[in-house]
Amino acid sequence: MTAHWIWQQPDWPDFNWQAERLAPLLRECVQMQGRLLGMAGSVGDSMSAQSELDALLQNIVTSSAIEGEQLNVGSVRSSLARRLGLEWVDRDSVSQRSEGLAQLMLDATHGFDEPLTLARLLEWHTWLFPAEEAMFSARPILVGTLRGDEPMQVVSGRLDRPTVHFEAPPRQGLEQQIERFLSWFEASRDQVSLDPMLRAGIAHFWFVTLHPFDDGNGRLTRTITDLALAQGEAQAIRFYAMSASILEDRAGYYRILESSQKATLDITEWLTWFLQTLLRSLQQAIIRIDSVLGKTRFWQAHRESDLSAEQIKVLNRLLDGGERGFEQGLSAGQYQAVAKVSKATATRHLAELLDKGCLQRLPGGGRSTRYKINYPD
């Protein structure tokens, strides 16, 4: 019989890859990771906790969005903040769904030293599907147990002419397959010859190919990836959200999985995509932390400046950047709108901010004059 799926290959799951092709990309990821962890180390404790909360929240919300589920962001944020000890939240004000997702993410990252066992995986699955939600879902879900005997397929298209994108290994022998994966996951932590980032990529591909649960396989796969990355960095605090970068290329994610699951045991193409996506998430985190550090340095330099509440509000908008941060620079009209002051007051405020070294003029003049933050050296 010709192998159609990768798990039908006679040597499954003895993956191999072309190390020399991955080396430059892997080197770039390692350098970027070192730079991020170095920068994160210079952020104060309160800023560090806030950055971690933002990254964890982004990871949870985007991992669900990959599966087409829109979460209540405020509820998930409250569940995380309470568990991280950042704020007191009434447990009745958050959903069971948010509580389960926060518990799952923090167990994986803060419990990175704990072994990944089948019992732990099954518990993760119950947190992913709270009893009340599983009961009222469109179709009954087997929760906290491995999937049933019917074939597990990923399909699309018409009911009478479906396209089968993937079929998972049969139910018979699934326990042994899972056990082999978990044994490798534990043993490979101490494998000096295997880079931790490659290990995370292999774990991701292997587990999602096993597809051991009735539902939630994608989210648990990405949780295992976060666990593997936390183990590789030997720290619980997360400053980047890989799921967010996967969501940005969701079509590419499914495309590379499908092509790799129909190919040979050489998973170089998958690992290339994985490392490129990881690199993007590290780069985005560096930009975010850099912004936090820049904002901190700015306010330290201007702690003695006598600024009005309106001036502080506008400066913070500029410092926060992003869509609301006036990427083309701030005009007098925009200052007036944000600060809710008269035209004359806006002109005076801007002159004061220039005089105190908070702002600098961008090239151009007259009515089109724009200003940007003057960062301290």
C-alpha positions, 0 to 999 in steps of 0.5 A, spaced: 500 500 500 502 506 498 502 511 504 498 517 503 498 520 510 505 521 513 503 516 519 502 511 514 510 511 512 514 505 515 519 509 519 513 514 522 515 518 527 522 518 525 522 525 523 528 528 519 530 535 516 536 538 513 539 542 518 544 546 514 538 549 510 535 551 517 541 553 520 541 561 518 534 561 520 535 558 527 541 562 528 536 568 527 531 566 532 536 564 537 539 571 537 532 575 537 530 571 543 536 573 546 535 580 545 528 580 547 530 576 554 535 581 555 531 587 554 525 584 558 530 583 564 531 591 564 523 592 564 521 594 571 517 588 575 510 592 574 512 593 567 514 586 566 508 583 569 503 587 564 507 585 558 506 578 560 499 579 561 498 582 554 502 576 551 498 571 554 492 574 553 494 575 546 496 568 545 489 565 548 485 570 544 489 568 537 489 561 538 481 561 539 481 565 533 485 560 529 479 555 530 474 561 528 472 562 535 471 569 538 472 570 545 470 575 550 477 579 551 475 582 557 473 576 561 479 572 559 483 578 561 480 578 568 481 571 569 489 572 567 490 578 571 487 574 578 491 568 577 497 573 576 495 577 582 495 583 578 488 585 580 482 582 584 476 580 580 470 577 583 470 570 580 462 570 578 464 576 573 468 571 569 465 565 565 467 558 566 470 558 559 475 564 561 477 561 567 479 554 563 483 558 558 487 562 563 488 556 567 490 552 561 495 557 559 498 558 566 499 551 567 503 550 561 507 556 562 508 557 569 508 549 570 514 548 565 518 544 569 512 539 570 512 533 566 507 532 560 503 526 562 497 523 559 493 525 565 495 532 565 493 532 557 486 530 559 486 535 565 488 540 560 482 538 555 477 538 561 479 546 562 478 547 554 471 545 554 467 546 561 462 542 562 456 547 561 459 549 554 460 541 552 453 539 554 450 545 549 455 545 544 452 543 536 454 536 537 456 532 543 464 533 545 468 527 548 471 531 554 477 529 558 478 523 554 481 520 547 477 520 541 472 515 539 472 509 534 470 513 528 475 516 523 478 523 525 478 527 518 479 534 517 474 536 511 471 542 507 467 543 501 460 540 499 457 534 504 456 530 498 463 531 495 467 533 501 475 534 500 479 530 505 485 535 507 487 530 513 486 524 516 489 522 523 491 515 525 486 510 527 483 510 534 486 503 535 493 504 538 492 511 539 494 510 546 501 507 544 502 513 539 501 518 545 505 514 549 511 514 544 510 522 543 510 523 551 516 519 552 520 523 546 517 530 549 520 528 556 527 525 553 528 530 548 528 536 554 535 534 555 538 532 548 543 537 547 544 536 539 536 538 539 535 545 539 529 547 543 526 551 538 526 545 533 524 541 539 518 545 539 516 545 532 517 537 532 512 537 538 507 541 534 507 537 528 507 531 531 501 532 536 497 535 531 498 529 526 496 525 532 489 529 533 488 525 539 481 528 541 474 529 539 475 537 538 480 542 541 487 539 538 489 545 535 489 549 541 492 543 545 497 543 540 499 550 540 499 550 548 504 544 548 508 549 543 508 554 548 510 549 554 516 547 549 518 554 548 518 555 556 522 549 557 527 551 552 528 558 555 527 555 562 523 561 564 515 561 566 514 569 563 512 569 556 513 576 552 511 573 545 505 570 543 506 565 537 499 564 536 498 571 534 503 570 528 500 563 526 493 567 526 496 572 521 498 567 516 492 562 518 491 560 511 499 558 510 499 555 517 493 550 514 497 549 507 503 547 510 500 542 515 496 539 509 502 538 505 507 536 510 502 531 513 501 528 505 509 528 504 515 524 507 518 524 514 523 530 512 519 535 515 524 541 513 519 545 509 514 545 516 520 547 520 522 552 516 515 555 516 515 554 524 521 558 525 519 564 520 513 564 524 516 564 531 521 569 528 516 574 527 513 573 533 519 575 537 520 581 532 513 583 534 515 582 542 521 586 541 518 592 538 513 592 543 518 592 549 522 597 546 516 601 546 515 600 553 522 602 555 522 608 551 516 610 554 519 609 561 525 613 559 521 619 556 517 619 563 524 619 567 527 624 563 521 629 564 519 627 571 520 634 573 517 637 567 511 641 569 506 639 564 498 639 564 493 633 564 492 635 557 499 635 555 500 628 559 494 625 555 497 627 548 504 625 550 502 618 552 498 617 546 504 619 542 508 614 546 503 608 545 504 608 538 500 603 534 494 605 530 492 611 535 499 613 535 499 618 530 504 615 525 505 621 521 506 625 526 501 630 531 498 636 528 495 642 532 488 640 529 489 633 532 492 635 539 486 640 539 481 634 538 485 629 543 486 634 548 479 637 547 482 644 548 481 651 544 485 652 538 489 657 541 491 653 547 493 647 543 498 652 539 500 654 546 501 647 549 505 645 543 510 651 544 511 649 551 512 642 549 517 644 544 520 648 549 521 643 554 524 638 549 518 633 549 517 634 542 520 635 536 518 638 529 518 634 523 520 637 516 515 641 513 511 647 516 505 652 516 499 649 517 502 642 515 507 642 521 507 636 525 510 633 531 513 627 534 516 625 541 523 627 542 526 621 546 532 622 550 539 619 548 
